[in-house]
Amino acid sequence: MTFARSLCLSAVGAALALPALAQSQTAKATLKDAQGKEVGAVELVQVTNGVLLRMALKGAPAGERAFHIHAVGKCEAPFTSAGPHFNPAGHKHGLEAKEGSHAGDMPNLHIPASGDLVIEIANPMVTLAKGQPNSLFDADGSAIVIHAGKDDYKSDPAGNAGDRIICGVITE
């Protein structure tokens, strides 16, 4: 086989793989409160070292709020259906945990009095690539959850963050 033909076949193979790759590169979650009112959205983008989350909230309760990725893609109020934090490595909870934190642990949100907030945050511990141990698209999916209180970054298993007040299933 000539080099040119080999290169051509490689390009065809890569082109055929592009649609599957593109589908796994972005995701989204529509955030709703316990009454079913839409209060925001998250766009998730696969980047070289993890996933970039772009969140926009409108009319969310003001204050310091815990924000996590949860292990189950289900959001039935009061959102316990979303399961525990996404934690494929079996670590302790908290960004301050010496053993390493849950993959779904995220910094607290500081929602202003207006209830409107736009942020971007990278999570290097998760992926959108299906079939990986840390994929948000595992068998039961994943969800974004905002809690009533702030995360203390150390109490296991959930940082004493309080009730779950906003939830959104991560979808393609």
C-alpha positions in Angstrom: 0.0 0.0 0.0 1.3 3.4 -0.9 1.8 6.1 1.7 -0.8 8.3 -0.1 -3.4 5.6 0.0 -2.6 4.8 3.7 -3.0 8.5 4.5 -6.3 8.7 2.6 -7.7 5.6 4.4 -6.6 7.1 7.7 -8.4 10.4 6.8 -11.6 8.5 5.8 -11.4 6.6 9.1 -11.0 9.8 11.0 -13.8 11.4 9.1 -16.1 8.5 9.9 -15.3 8.9 13.6 -16.0 12.6 13.7 -19.8 12.5 14.2 -19.4 10.2 17.2 -16.7 12.4 18.6 -18.6 15.5 18.1 -21.7 14.1 19.8 -19.6 13.3 23.0 -17.9 16.8 23.0 -20.8 18.9 24.4 -23.7 18.4 26.8 -26.3 20.5 28.5 -28.5 20.6 31.6 -31.6 22.7 32.1 -31.8 23.7 35.7 -35.2 23.7 37.5 -36.3 24.4 41.0 -38.5 22.0 43.1 -41.7 23.6 41.6 -40.5 22.8 38.1 -39.6 26.4 37.2 -36.6 26.8 34.9 -33.9 28.9 36.7 -30.9 28.3 34.5 -28.8 26.2 32.2 -25.4 24.6 32.0 -23.4 23.9 28.9 -20.7 21.3 29.3 -17.8 21.2 26.9 -15.1 18.6 26.7 -11.7 20.3 26.9 -8.2 18.8 26.9 -8.1 18.3 30.7 -11.6 17.7 31.7 -15.0 19.5 31.2 -15.7 23.2 31.1 -19.1 24.1 32.6 -20.8 27.3 31.5 -23.6 28.1 33.9 -26.2 30.9 33.7 -28.8 31.3 36.5 -31.7 33.6 36.4 -33.9 34.1 39.5 -32.0 31.6 41.7 -32.1 32.1 45.5 -29.3 34.5 46.5 -26.5 33.4 48.8 -23.6 31.0 49.0 -24.7 27.7 47.6 -23.1 24.3 47.1 -22.9 23.1 43.5 -22.1 19.5 42.6 -22.3 16.9 39.9 -24.5 14.0 41.2 -24.2 10.4 40.2 -27.7 9.8 38.7 -29.3 11.6 35.8 -32.7 12.0 37.5 -34.2 15.2 38.9 -37.5 14.4 40.7 -38.2 16.9 43.5 -36.8 17.0 46.2 -34.0 15.8 44.0 -32.7 13.0 46.1 -33.3 11.0 42.9 -30.0 12.4 41.6 -28.2 10.2 44.1 -24.9 11.0 45.9 -22.1 13.1 44.4 -20.5 11.7 41.3 -17.5 9.8 42.8 -16.2 7.0 40.5 -12.8 6.9 42.3 -14.4 6.4 45.7 -12.8 9.4 47.4 -13.9 11.3 50.5 -16.0 14.4 50.0 -14.6 17.9 49.9 -12.1 20.1 48.0 -10.1 20.1 51.2 -10.0 16.3 51.6 -6.4 15.0 51.9 -7.3 11.8 50.1 -8.7 13.7 47.1 -12.3 14.8 46.5 -15.3 13.4 44.7 -15.1 14.0 41.0 -18.4 15.9 41.3 -17.2 18.3 44.0 -17.3 21.9 42.8 -16.6 25.3 44.4 -19.5 27.1 46.0 -21.6 29.5 44.0 -22.0 33.1 45.2 -25.4 34.1 43.9 -26.0 37.8 44.1 -29.3 39.4 45.4 -30.6 39.6 41.8 -30.5 35.8 41.6 -28.7 36.1 38.3 -25.2 34.6 37.8 -23.0 33.6 34.9 -19.9 31.6 35.5 -17.4 29.3 33.8 -15.6 26.6 35.8 -13.4 23.7 34.7 -13.7 20.2 36.3 -10.5 18.2 35.5 -11.9 15.0 37.2 -14.8 14.3 34.7 -15.2 13.6 31.0 -18.0 13.5 28.5 -16.3 10.6 26.6 -18.5 7.6 26.9 -16.9 4.4 28.2 -14.4 6.1 30.6 -14.6 5.4 34.3 -15.2 9.1 35.0 -17.7 9.7 32.2 -20.8 11.7 33.1 -22.5 9.5 30.5 -22.3 6.3 32.5 -25.2 3.8 32.6 -27.5 6.0 34.8 -26.3 9.4 33.7 -25.5 12.4 35.9 -27.1 15.6 37.1 -26.1 19.1 38.2 -27.4 20.0 41.7 -27.4 23.3 43.7 -28.0 23.0 47.4 -29.7 25.3 49.9 -26.5 25.9 51.9 -22.8 26.2 51.3 -20.4 23.3 51.1 -17.9 23.3 53.9 -15.5 21.4 51.6 -14.6 18.8 54.2 -17.6 17.0 55.8 -18.2 13.6 54.3 -20.3 12.6 52.3 -21.9 16.0 51.2 -20.3 19.0 52.9 -23.3 19.8 55.1 -24.7 21.6 52.1 -28.4 21.2 53.1 -31.4 20.4 50.9 -31.2 20.1 47.1 -33.0 23.1 45.7 -32.1 23.1 41.9 -31.4 20.2 39.6 -30.8 19.5 36.0 -30.1 16.2 34.1 -27.0 16.3 31.9 -28.0 15.3 28.4 -26.3 15.3 25.0 
